[in-house]
Amino acid sequence: MCRAIDALREWMQLRARLRDEHQFHLDRAAEEFRALGLSSRAANQAARGRLGSRKNLKLALRELGGDWAGLLRLALEHRVDASPWFQPAVLIMATMLMLFLCPAPRAAIEGIAGQPLAVADRGALFISQQARNLTYVGITKADFESLQSLSGLANVERYLSIHAQARAVKGTTFAAIDSQVRAKTGNPRLRVVPMFERQAIVMGPAKALWEFIACCSVGFLISFRAKFKDVYRWFSYGLAVGCLHSLASLTVWAFAIQLWSRITWSTDGTALLGFLVMSMAYLGVVALQCHLWRHDLRRRCPLCLDSLLLTVTEGTPDCFLLDPASTESICAHGHGVLVETRWSSRFRPQQSFLQLLVHG
C-alpha cells in the first residue's frame, strides 16, 4: 500500500510541476502583452494563444510522465505489483466491478453464498409432484387441503396454478416437513424443496470446479510449506489469495449466467451451444487464474511475502546432469535466496554476520 501511495504522490508532483511551470510562462506572457498596451483580458487571450492549445499541454505531460501511462510506469518502478497486497486488492476490485455490472447483484451474492440473504426467505418452500407422464395436472385438491392442515407449514398457497408454495414454521426442519407432507397426504411422489433452489442461479458447475482446484491447491501449499520450513505466514497468504481468486471467479460465473439467461435464444440447441462456449471460456479464465496464483506464490519470499528479484540463471539449459541450469532469485530485504532447478525448488534463508554473532 505504501508503494502505491508513493507512486501516486510522485505522479501528482509531476503533474503539479507541469501545471506550475505552465502557469508561470502564461503569467509572464500576459505581462509582456500588457506592457505593450493590451487590456488584461486581451493579454490573457494572447498569452494562451502563444503557449498553444491543450494538445501541447498533453504532449508535455506525456513527455514528463504525468499521464496515465506514466502512472503505470511509476507503479512498476516502485514495485507496486511486488507487494503482497497488490493481488488481493486487484481481486477485490474485480469482484466489486462484476457485482456492479451484474443485472441482479443480490441474486449473484445469494448464488455464491448458497442461501438467501434475508432470513425470512430461507423458510420459503416449493411443493410439487413428480409426474408419471406428460398428462401431469399438478397437486390435487385433496393433497392441497392436506398441506394446508399441516402444523409445520404456514401460508400455503397455489404456485403457478399446479404447484404449491408455503413457509416453514420456525423451528421445523426441512427433513421433518418432507416426511410430514408424504405421511399426511399419502402421496409418495410429492417433493418439497426450498424455493431458493428453484430460483437461484446455477452455481453448481463453478463451485464443483473450484472444490477440485481447492483439493489440488492444498497439496501444493503443503509441499511448499515443507520446503520453506513451516512458514505458516506464507501458507496462510496463499490460502487467502486462493479464496479471493475463487470468489472473483464465482462472481464472473454468476455474471455470465445472468447474461446467458437474459438472451433470447432462437432454439434450445443454440442456447446449449452458447452455454458450452461460455463454459469453455470460463475454464480458460480459471486456468489463467490458477497459473497466475501459483506463479506469483512461488516467486514470493516466505518470510516477508515480498516478490523476489534479481533473477540470475547459471549453468547450461540443455544439460540435465552435467552443469544443469539453476535459477536464483533473492529477497530485497535480505531474507534469503530461492534456488530453482529442473527437479526442485528450495528457499535458502540467509543471515547477516551480526545475526550470526548474536545467535552464536
C-alpha angles and dihedrals in degrees: 000000000000090000092053090049091049092050091048091047092052090047091051090048090054091052092046090050092054092044093051093046092049091050091048093054090043091055093046092050091048090051091052092051092047089052088057090059103264121140120254093256094046091046092054092049092049090048092053089048091053093052092047134229129315088270089074089050091053091050091052090047090052093050091048093048097245097125127089092272088054090052089054091050091050090050090054092046091051089048094236090160089056092063116102088230095058100080095042090050092051092048093049092049091048091051092050091048092052091049090050091052095045114108088222109023094175091055089050092052091047091049091052093045092046095227139062118276093224113073091214091060094055092075096053111117135194117212122193141150126242108241123227093206143352092285092079110147099180135245111347123237092249093052091047092053089049090053091053091055095054114114093214094058131070134183094020108187140161115268120203087346095276103053133051136230129199143160125245117240113245111270095023116118124222093241091053092051092049092053092044092052093053094043094047097045097033088222112127092189095067113108128196118201132165112267088230092065090056096049102032126105114266101255098154099102094048094045092048090051093051092046088057091047090049091056091051093044094054090058091049092050093047092050093051092042088059091051090050092052100250099314098173093181091063091045093050092047093052091047093049094048090047090054090051090051091053092047092051091046093050089050090053090050092050090049092049093047091051091051092046093051092051095054115098102230118200095219138006090249091057090049090051091049090050090050091051092049090049091049093051091049089049091051089053092051091049091049090051091049092051092049093050092046093050095043093047092047093050091051096055130095108250091219106046097014090228119141115263120241144182093060112195126183120204131183133035116310093207095053122087103179110016114057096339121193116274125186122204127192124181134211114246090223094054098250096133150288130284111220116196128184134165092273107029146027119205134172112218112201116216132200130200122244092256092052090052090052092050094049091043 
